[in-house]
Amino acid sequence: MVKRNDNEPSMTRDEAAKHVADLNKGHKLDGIYEAHGAKFAVSVSPCSWMYPGYGLQVQYRSEDGRAWGYLNNKPLDQKDASCHDVLDLLTKGLTPGPCKKCKERTFYNPNGNRKTYCEQCFVSMLEARFAEEQEKEAALIAAEDENRKKEGYTHRVSAWIHPPRGDDYQVEFYFKGEPTKKDVEAVLRQEKSKRLDDYKVYTL
Ligand SMILES: [Zn+2]
């Protein structure tokens, strides 16, 4: 017998087969809707019918791609939902307005994390922030490399630690002389990483 996690939806074999078929053909409410004078491609999220009591959740995307996200009506079962309910979600859940950055018209969800930015600006800001952080990180490592080199270290290992619990994180450690696989693995084991092969060796 397979032990089932309480959080997992319980499904019979027939239900599972029907679910897969539904996934492939999509939901009857999927389609193009018009709201706020714009067109939106809408698809019902599979969690709406996979999890009992989840309620109706739809993913929407405006025609120009500037508005994207999820809207939901928790008390409403997807089985009882009609296209009017979907329209209702779009009309009530989205606010038309200019994007804070590019000033183009978009539709924002006051409950979403994009605030008043359009999808394009939101993503490009995320990418810019990520690139900036990476650059800062690279500068810090380069400075540390210089210091260690003066102390006689010859190699740096940059590794990802995969702890038994929690998020993976990156670490740097230094060696005098080229480290063997065993040397690196010993350090990773000390750090309690589940994986001992996610690293790169750099010569200083
Ligand atoms: Zn924008």
Residues whose N, C-alpha, C, O or C-beta is under 5 A from the ligand:
A	BS01	ZN	C99 K101 C102 K103 C118 C121
